């Protein structure tokens, strides 16, 4: 029997970050995992300045409003904020317990934990999800969508 102060979810607070350009199935999987595991999900969206090397992406304000619209699919508490660097609040806020990342961003999570350890903070649990594959067996990515290779569901549009 569960006590009154037992949490229904594994974490009280976890973080997830990304560019969230051309919102797609991979983003959905990342967020689904985050909401499944945590009572509060901190979602960092890369700022225009921080994401400028990624090519022609949607403006941060547009990516954030698209994300908020997509978040209506989930039940749970969240905070969406701008990310101006790779770490965001994860190296300042002691009470963040975990990070949900894709295989592609797992090295950043390891770097965040190295910084946390140097600062005397508890390392974060790192939950890595598999990339969502398009119909051609390659990962769905915003870059591929921008280039017109696939659509947001991973349907191949050109060879």
C-alpha positions as CSV (number, residue, x, y, z in Angstrom):
1,X,0.0,0.0,0.0
2,X,1.4,3.4,-1.0
3,X,1.9,6.1,1.6
4,X,0.4,9.6,1.2
5,X,3.7,11.2,0.2
6,X,4.7,8.6,-2.4
7,X,5.0,10.0,-5.9
8,X,3.1,8.4,-8.7
9,X,6.0,9.1,-11.1
10,X,9.7,8.2,-10.8
11,X,10.9,11.9,-10.7
12,X,9.6,15.1,-9.4
13,X,11.6,17.2,-11.9
14,X,13.4,16.4,-15.1
15,X,14.6,18.3,-18.1
16,X,14.6,17.9,-21.8
17,X,16.0,20.2,-24.4
18,X,16.1,20.7,-28.1
19,X,15.6,22.9,-31.1
20,X,12.1,21.5,-31.7
21,X,12.3,22.8,-35.3
22,X,9.6,21.2,-37.6
23,X,8.0,19.3,-34.7
24,X,8.1,15.6,-35.6
25,X,7.5,12.1,-34.3
26,X,11.0,12.0,-32.6
27,X,10.1,15.1,-30.6
28,X,6.8,13.5,-29.6
29,X,8.6,10.3,-28.4
30,X,11.1,12.4,-26.3
31,X,8.3,14.4,-24.6
32,X,6.1,11.3,-24.1
33,X,8.9,9.7,-22.2
34,X,9.5,12.8,-20.1
35,X,5.9,13.2,-19.1
36,X,5.6,9.5,-18.3
37,X,8.5,9.7,-15.9
38,X,8.2,13.1,-14.2
39,X,5.7,15.3,-12.3
40,X,7.3,18.5,-13.7
41,X,9.1,18.6,-17.1
42,X,11.4,21.5,-17.9
43,X,11.6,21.9,-21.6
44,X,14.4,24.0,-23.0
45,X,14.1,25.3,-26.6
46,X,17.3,26.5,-28.2
47,X,17.3,30.3,-28.8
48,X,17.8,31.7,-32.3
49,X,21.4,32.7,-31.4
50,X,22.3,29.3,-30.0
51,X,20.7,27.4,-32.9
52,X,22.1,29.7,-35.7
53,X,24.6,27.0,-36.9
54,X,21.7,24.6,-37.6
55,X,20.7,26.3,-40.8
56,X,17.4,27.8,-41.8
57,X,15.2,27.0,-38.8
58,X,11.9,28.5,-37.7
59,X,12.3,31.4,-35.3
60,X,12.5,30.5,-31.6
61,X,9.1,32.2,-30.8
62,X,7.4,30.1,-33.5
63,X,9.1,26.9,-32.4
64,X,8.0,27.6,-28.8
65,X,4.4,28.3,-29.7
66,X,4.3,25.1,-31.9
67,X,5.7,23.2,-29.0
68,X,3.1,24.6,-26.5
69,X,0.4,23.6,-29.0
70,X,1.8,20.0,-29.2
71,X,2.0,19.9,-25.4
72,X,-1.8,19.9,-25.2
73,X,-1.5,16.1,-26.0
74,X,0.1,15.5,-22.6
75,X,-1.1,15.5,-19.0
76,X,1.3,17.0,-16.6
77,X,3.1,20.1,-15.5
78,X,5.8,21.7,-17.6
79,X,7.8,24.9,-18.0
80,X,9.0,25.9,-21.4
81,X,12.0,28.2,-21.6
82,X,14.6,29.5,-24.0
83,X,18.0,27.7,-24.0
84,X,21.0,29.9,-24.7
85,X,23.6,27.2,-24.2
86,X,23.9,23.3,-24.0
87,X,23.2,23.1,-20.3
88,X,20.4,25.5,-19.5
89,X,19.2,25.1,-15.8
90,X,20.6,21.6,-15.4
91,X,23.9,22.9,-14.0
92,X,22.2,25.4,-11.7
93,X,19.2,23.7,-10.3
94,X,20.1,21.0,-7.7
95,X,16.5,19.6,-7.7
96,X,16.5,18.5,-11.3
97,X,16.8,14.7,-11.1
98,X,17.0,13.4,-14.7
99,X,17.5,14.2,-18.4
100,X,15.6,12.6,-21.3
101,X,17.8,12.7,-24.4
102,X,18.0,11.1,-27.8
103,X,21.0,9.0,-28.8
104,X,22.2,12.1,-30.7
105,X,22.3,14.3,-27.7
106,X,23.5,11.8,-25.1
107,X,27.1,13.2,-25.2
108,X,25.7,16.6,-24.0
109,X,24.0,14.8,-21.1
110,X,27.3,13.2,-20.1
111,X,29.0,16.7,-20.3
112,X,26.2,18.2,-18.1
113,X,26.9,15.4,-15.5
114,X,30.6,16.1,-15.6
115,X,29.9,19.8,-14.8
116,X,27.4,18.9,-12.0
117,X,30.0,16.6,-10.4
118,X,32.7,19.3,-10.5
119,X,30.2,21.7,-8.8
120,X,29.5,19.1,-6.1
121,X,26.0,18.4,-7.4
122,X,24.4,15.0,-7.7
123,X,24.6,13.6,-11.3
124,X,21.4,13.4,-13.3
125,X,19.8,10.1,-14.3
126,X,20.1,10.0,-18.1
127,X,17.3,8.3,-20.0
128,X,18.2,7.8,-23.6
129,X,15.5,7.1,-26.2
130,X,16.0,5.5,-29.5
131,X,15.7,7.7,-32.6
132,X,12.4,7.4,-34.4
133,X,13.0,6.0,-37.9
134,X,11.4,7.2,-41.1
135,X,10.0,4.8,-43.7
136,X,13.5,4.4,-45.2
137,X,15.0,3.2,-41.9
138,X,17.0,6.4,-41.3
139,X,16.2,8.6,-38.3
140,X,13.5,11.3,-38.6
141,X,15.3,14.7,-38.2
142,X,14.4,18.3,-38.6
143,X,17.2,18.6,-41.1
144,X,15.7,15.9,-43.3
145,X,12.3,17.5,-43.1
146,X,13.7,21.0,-43.9
147,X,15.5,19.5,-46.9
148,X,12.2,18.0,-48.2
149,X,13.5,14.4,-47.9
150,X,10.7,13.3,-45.5
151,X,7.6,14.7,-43.8
152,X,7.1,15.1,-40.0
153,X,5.7,11.5,-39.8
154,X,8.8,10.1,-41.6
155,X,7.2,9.4,-45.0
156,X,9.9,9.6,-47.7
157,X,9.1,12.4,-50.1
158,X,12.1,12.0,-52.4
159,X,15.0,9.6,-53.1
